[in-house]
């Protein structure tokens, strides 16, 4: 009866959607749900986000400003801190952060606290889907017991529960929330059918169903661990190729000509973003529960985690050629975003590089056209307001740590004493006398 009722409400656009967490994953999802004709309520603990959404003011790059403003004015999307409104929704997506703690272990407190808040007000016939990236088993081992205990309802009988991993790539000009294929796993066939139907009603992409939430959870970990390992490989090769005086970037471009069996990955100062640097730690942590060590994964993590320190060492060696010590030298870090052309600095390796350089006594300033200031270890750091000739000439070394395409790299090359390019952002610059690549 619950299944048939929900399928009918999905078809008739009578489902009320709740999205918990209005960040890089939650807000785009909430916008797409509302645009598809489902009245949507966004839940967040931050007053600023709630107020901005209710005012129709966008703060996420992957959301179109006009889309948000229009659906808010139409009454299709609203935001609140009051979780009692969960009682009014039929579908809840949990899109909260899943960071690592100081011991590099999963911090699932946001998931746990959100689930408790939902359970307190959840009613019979609700669909609950966890979208936050996490270790395999979270949905069934953590979320399900909390929901059942807090609501007094039975999973599979009174409510449906599933996992559908977020697939958000900030700054991607082709694939957004609406057109990226979705994977769904749920507890029970009825839950899988209705949750998949809910996503199909919203997305212009394939919805691929799997047999359990754990399969979907592991699938997400596989996506990002695959990238982590391959980036670890090219980072290790970057260190070796430097010793051998071989240009790895040219090697990769040559390898890309093979039409099968090779996918290009690139080295850099480390890993950034919410997923790739964190997800392998979730898997290795969970694997220890089974007495298993993920040796290949852990090796790639060690290589990637060491890259900021390696970049500091390379910077020191460059300065030594000019009879300068790293201690006391002025270094301009160019770009603190974790990838090009976005304003997202979550887990950005550039922040670690800056921190290490400062620990070694360097005078470090930064410029990023997308990020005027950032917060790291509880402190606010402000960037240079403009990339001027005077700024470039006053520095002993420019270190490129994000390859933003709106930077005039010819101008940088002409005015900098020396440049250490960790992203091959200056590949189009012809005069390379003062440029060294990672």
VOGU-3710 file (C-alpha; in Angstrom, 3 decimals, decimal comma):
1> xxxxxxxxxx> 0,000/0,000/0,000  2,828/2,413/0,892  4,653/1,640/-2,350  1,621/2,203/-4,539  0,762/5,438/-2,745  4,279/6,811/-3,125  4,513/5,841/-6,800  1,217/7,641/-7,413  2,395/10,753/-5,573  5,671/10,738/-7,532
11> xxxxxxxxxx> 3,814/10,535/-10,831  1,455/13,356/-9,832  4,235/15,517/-8,363  2,618/15,453/-4,928  5,775/14,380/-3,089  7,238/16,981/-0,722  11,022/16,763/-0,700  13,365/17,491/2,177  17,086/18,030/1,620  19,260/18,043/4,739
21> xxxxxxxxxx> 22,476/20,003/4,175  22,483/22,855/1,656  26,094/22,713/0,507  27,774/21,702/-2,753  25,623/18,554/-2,982  22,409/19,509/-1,226  21,569/22,853/-2,805  21,920/21,695/-6,440  19,814/18,626/-5,589  17,151/20,756/-3,897
31> xxxxxxxxxx> 17,029/23,090/-6,890  16,591/20,213/-9,348  13,839/18,636/-7,238  11,977/21,943/-7,118  12,474/22,602/-10,841  10,991/19,154/-11,548  7,763/20,194/-9,813  8,284/18,851/-6,307  7,820/21,284/-3,439  11,129/21,207/-1,593
41> xxxxxxxxxx> 12,269/22,188/1,896  15,968/22,607/2,566  17,302/22,004/6,076  20,563/23,454/7,338  22,028/24,443/10,703  23,699/27,569/9,310  21,604/30,736/9,477  23,501/32,311/6,584  22,658/29,518/4,132  19,014/29,415/5,204
51> xxxxxxxxxx> 18,648/33,176/4,838  20,362/33,249/1,449  18,191/30,474/0,031  14,991/32,111/1,285  16,129/35,378/-0,307  16,827/33,581/-3,593  20,538/34,375/-3,363  22,819/31,667/-4,736  26,179/30,707/-3,200  27,009/27,525/-5,135
61> xxxxxxxxxx> 28,749/27,698/-8,508  26,837/24,781/-10,032  23,455/26,430/-9,394  22,105/28,976/-11,882  21,243/32,182/-10,023  18,045/32,748/-12,000  16,836/29,186/-11,365  17,150/29,561/-7,604  15,484/32,964/-7,561  12,580/31,737/-9,696
71> xxxxxxxxxx> 11,737/28,595/-7,695  11,973/30,483/-4,401  9,590/33,179/-5,669  7,192/30,476/-6,880  7,193/28,907/-3,422  8,713/25,664/-4,682  11,821/25,927/-2,497  12,290/27,225/1,021  14,886/26,665/3,731  14,736/26,290/7,493
81> xxxxxxxxxx> 16,679/25,288/10,600  13,524/23,788/12,127  13,593/20,007/11,681  10,000/19,677/12,827  9,052/20,327/9,199  10,345/16,831/8,443  6,842/15,695/9,390  5,581/17,361/6,196  7,956/15,657/3,740  7,706/12,345/1,892
91> xxxxxxxxxx> 11,294/12,111/0,655  14,406/13,098/2,630  17,909/13,273/1,159  20,786/13,537/3,641  23,606/15,561/2,070  25,808/16,485/5,020  29,622/16,531/5,274  31,563/13,366/6,111  35,057/14,646/6,947  37,967/12,933/8,657
101> xxxxxxxxxx> 38,845/13,637/12,280  42,320/14,610/13,534  43,277/10,902/13,541  42,336/10,490/9,857  39,321/8,401/10,830  35,732/8,910/9,564  33,792/11,643/11,336  30,185/10,590/10,878  28,806/12,955/13,509  26,978/15,047/10,892
111> xxxxxxxxxx> 25,242/11,961/9,507  24,399/10,691/12,979  23,018/14,025/14,207  20,994/14,631/11,048  19,534/11,130/11,199  18,497/11,641/14,838  16,805/14,922/13,925  14,948/13,251/11,061  13,876/10,270/13,172  12,305/12,550/15,753
121> xxxxxxxxxx> 9,746/13,890/13,271  9,597/11,240/10,515  6,167/9,829/9,699  4,956/6,589/8,183  5,514/6,319/4,428  8,688/8,442/4,298  11,588/7,709/1,938  15,024/8,443/3,396  18,151/8,441/1,229  21,706/9,029/2,399
131> xxxxxxxxxx> 23,804/10,783/-0,279  26,850/11,646/1,818  29,962/9,682/0,881  30,790/7,195/3,617  32,136/3,727/4,389  30,246/0,615/3,225  27,686/-0,364/5,845  26,747/3,106/7,111  23,162/3,038/5,841  22,296/-0,331/7,375
141> xxxxxxxxxx> 24,543/-0,265/10,452  24,148/3,355/11,531  21,261/5,151/9,822  18,669/2,352/9,943  18,862/1,671/13,736  18,749/5,394/14,543  15,683/5,941/12,355  13,865/2,927/13,774  14,668/3,770/17,377  13,872/7,464/17,067
151> xxxxxxxxxx> 10,654/7,095/15,106  9,281/3,792/16,358  8,781/2,804/12,714  10,061/-0,318/10,969  12,320/-0,071/7,921  10,814/-1,747/4,877  7,352/-1,805/6,432  6,692/1,747/7,599  9,420/3,659/5,751  11,919/3,105/2,959
161> xxxxxxxxxx> 15,682/3,600/3,270  18,413/3,732/0,656  21,778/5,110/-0,356  22,507/7,072/-3,528  26,029/8,516/-3,700  26,412/12,128/-4,707  28,272/12,750/-7,933  29,119/16,427/-7,902  32,114/17,773/-9,800  32,368/21,518/-9,056
171> xxxxxxxxxx> 33,183/23,546/-12,130  32,321/20,790/-14,610  30,737/22,563/-17,573  29,126/19,413/-18,999  27,951/17,201/-16,168  25,753/18,698/-13,457  23,362/17,137/-10,958  20,562/16,814/-13,519  22,447/14,969/-16,270  24,890/12,816/-14,272
181> xxxxxxxxxx> 23,907/9,118/-14,030  22,722/8,090/-10,571  23,326/4,881/-8,621  20,705/3,758/-6,094  20,784/0,951/-3,547  18,044/0,351/-0,978  16,867/-2,028/1,715  14,211/-4,156/0,013  12,825/-4,286/-3,505  9,905/-1,939/-2,782
191> xxxxxxxxxx> 12,245/0,712/-1,388  14,525/0,374/-4,400  11,617/0,778/-6,810  10,147/3,928/-5,269  13,469/5,653/-4,523  14,701/4,996/-8,062  11,374/6,297/-9,401  11,857/9,481/-7,397  15,254/10,137/-8,979  14,011/9,236/-12,465
201> xxxxxxxxxx> 11,269/11,839/-12,078  13,904/14,536/-11,576  17,021/13,633/-13,571  17,770/13,594/-17,283  20,121/10,662/-16,834  20,223/6,940/-16,238  19,337/5,678/-12,754  21,284/2,477/-12,148  19,932/0,281/-9,364  22,043/-2,109/-7,289
211> xxxxxxxxxx> 21,057/-4,824/-4,846  21,918/-3,120/-1,554  23,023/0,158/0,032  26,446/-1,385/0,741  26,986/-1,974/-2,986  26,181/1,681/-3,693  28,412/2,831/-0,830  31,326/0,745/-2,063  30,728/1,896/-5,638  31,290/5,509/-4,583
221> xxxxxxxxxx> 34,447/4,589/-2,697  35,689/2,720/-5,794  35,166/5,782/-8,016  37,380/7,991/-5,914  39,895/5,381/-4,774  40,507/4,577/-8,447  41,424/8,215/-9,001  43,468/8,394/-5,791  45,603/5,415/-6,796  46,203/6,642/-10,338
231> xxxxxxxxxx> 47,087/10,142/-9,152  49,442/8,535/-6,643  51,080/6,696/-9,533  51,727/9,833/-11,576  52,867/11,755/-8,493  55,450/9,067/-7,808  56,491/9,137/-11,469  56,792/12,937/-11,239  59,384/12,540/-8,481  61,257/9,904/-10,483
241> xxxxxxxxxx> 61,085/11,806/-13,776  62,504/14,904/-12,109  65,517/12,861/-10,998  65,859/11,480/-14,529  65,411/14,920/-16,146  62,353/13,682/-18,056  59,270/15,851/-18,643  56,414/13,723/-17,271  53,779/16,071/-18,689  55,089/15,363/-22,182
251> xxxxxxxxxx> 55,156/11,647/-21,369  51,479/11,742/-20,401  50,514/13,648/-23,549  52,249/10,971/-25,613  50,542/8,152/-23,706  47,151/9,808/-24,304  47,482/9,111/-28,020  46,702/5,456/-27,333  42,968/5,061/-28,044  42,446/2,212/-25,583
261> xxxxxxxxxx> 43,753/0,948/-22,255  44,985/4,312/-20,938  43,343/7,194/-19,087  45,339/10,312/-18,343  45,923/11,426/-14,753  48,165/14,309/-13,789  50,545/15,058/-10,925  50,199/18,016/-8,598  50,962/19,398/-5,137  48,553/16,932/-3,517
271> xxxxxxxxxx> 44,885/16,035/-3,558  41,977/18,374/-2,909  38,201/18,422/-2,756  35,891/16,577/-0,433  36,040/13,114/-1,996  39,341/11,936/-3,469  41,597/12,786/-0,498  39,111/11,385/2,055  37,301/8,369/0,625  40,255/5,920/0,640
281> xxxxxxxxxx> 40,653/6,593/4,367  37,037/5,503/4,886  37,686/2,242/3,103  41,009/1,486/4,794  39,418/2,242/8,187  36,515/-0,114/7,488  38,838/-2,794/6,095  40,646/-3,045/9,444  37,381/-4,259/10,972  37,873/-7,358/8,833
291> xxxxxxxxxx> 41,584/-7,707/9,609  42,492/-6,539/6,110  45,025/-3,904/5,078  44,474/-2,100/1,791  48,172/-1,963/0,920  47,916/-0,494/-2,578  45,407/2,140/-1,469  47,428/3,100/1,592  50,611/3,392/-0,495  48,960/5,837/-2,894
301> xxxxxxxxxx> 47,613/7,834/0,045  51,115/8,109/1,501  52,506/9,367/-1,815  49,734/11,921/-2,308  49,884/13,124/1,289  53,630/13,747/0,940  53,366/15,924/-2,179  53,006/19,285/-0,358  56,251/18,578/1,520  57,935/17,491/-1,718
311> xxxxxxxxxx> 56,853/20,765/-3,348  58,396/22,669/-0,449  61,666/20,769/-0,961  61,654/21,550/-4,673  60,997/25,228/-3,915  63,925/25,244/-1,498  66,224/23,703/-4,126  65,198/26,307/-6,705  65,958/29,138/-4,281  69,332/27,566/-3,468
321> xxxxxxxxxx> 70,375/28,038/-7,085  70,003/31,763/-6,539  71,937/31,530/-3,262  68,776/32,187/-1,306  67,454/30,409/1,731  63,820/29,333/1,938  63,844/30,951/5,354  63,218/34,640/4,690  62,396/34,332/0,982  59,160/35,840/-0,305
331> xxxxxxxxxx> 57,022/33,289/-2,132  53,846/34,018/-4,075  51,469/31,037/-4,198  49,308/31,347/-7,291  45,940/29,670/-6,728  44,553/28,114/-3,538  41,456/26,415/-4,987  41,708/22,634/-5,137  41,091/22,646/-8,910  41,061/25,154/-11,714
341> xxxxxxxxxx> 38,381/27,789/-12,257  36,377/27,248/-9,040  36,137/28,995/-5,670  36,261/25,785/-3,623  39,301/25,277/-1,382  38,106/22,257/0,609  41,095/20,023/1,405  43,174/22,074/-1,046  46,824/20,967/-1,020  47,820/24,593/-1,639
351> xxxxxxxxxx> 46,806/25,414/1,936  49,113/22,684/3,221  51,917/23,914/0,971  51,526/27,445/2,335  51,492/26,152/5,899  54,681/24,138/5,375  56,462/27,026/3,659  55,591/29,302/6,573  56,838/26,735/9,063  60,168/26,805/7,207
361> xxxxxxxxxx> 60,348/30,566/7,629  59,220/31,738/4,201  57,243/34,956/3,765  54,221/33,627/1,861  51,503/35,588/0,080  48,880/34,256/-2,298  46,682/35,366/-5,163  43,603/33,555/-6,406  41,096/35,279/-8,720  38,286/33,196/-7,203
371> xxxxxxxxxx> 39,208/33,216/-3,504  39,904/36,513/-1,720  40,333/34,818/1,649  40,326/31,350/3,153  40,061/29,741/6,562  42,651/27,181/7,646  43,203/25,728/11,116  40,819/28,283/12,564  42,545/31,339/11,090  41,523/33,633/8,232
381> xxxxxxxxxx> 44,094/34,355/5,525  43,552/37,168/3,031  44,957/37,093/-0,476  46,455/39,791/-2,663  43,758/41,840/-4,400  45,566/42,051/-7,739  48,320/40,257/-9,608  50,574/43,194/-10,421  54,004/43,603/-11,950  55,235/45,010/-8,645
391> xxxxxxxxxx> 53,972/41,990/-6,713  55,616/39,537/-9,111  58,938/41,356/-9,157  58,999/41,591/-5,365  58,853/37,821/-4,886  61,774/35,407/-4,963  59,621/32,569/-6,280  56,149/32,109/-7,739  54,603/28,707/-7,073  51,595/27,798/-9,245
401> xxxxxxxxxx> 49,320/25,472/-7,265  46,014/25,901/-9,164  45,829/26,200/-12,926  43,157/28,879/-13,277  42,620/29,715/-16,935  41,867/33,408/-16,333  45,432/34,166/-15,215  47,787/35,821/-17,724  50,703/33,398/-17,470  52,776/35,233/-20,073
411> xxxxxxxxxx> 52,558/38,275/-17,790  53,617/36,112/-14,855  56,581/34,702/-16,766  57,744/38,122/-17,935  57,781/39,625/-14,434  58,621/36,797/-12,045  62,167/35,943/-11,032  61,435/32,221/-11,143  58,321/30,048/-11,316  57,708/26,554/-9,982
421> xxxxxxxxxx> 54,649/25,302/-11,889  53,116/22,300/-10,131  50,067/22,135/-12,451  51,581/22,692/-15,915  49,346/25,761/-16,066  51,995/27,611/-18,097  52,268/25,013/-20,852  51,364/27,586/-23,528  54,062/30,052/-22,434  56,863/30,019/-25,024
431> xxxxxxxx> 59,693/31,554/-23,013  60,492/28,951/-20,376  63,862/30,120/-19,115  62,515/30,836/-15,620  59,915/28,054/-15,390  60,369/24,688/-13,749  57,688/21,983/-13,813  56,774/19,540/-11,071
//
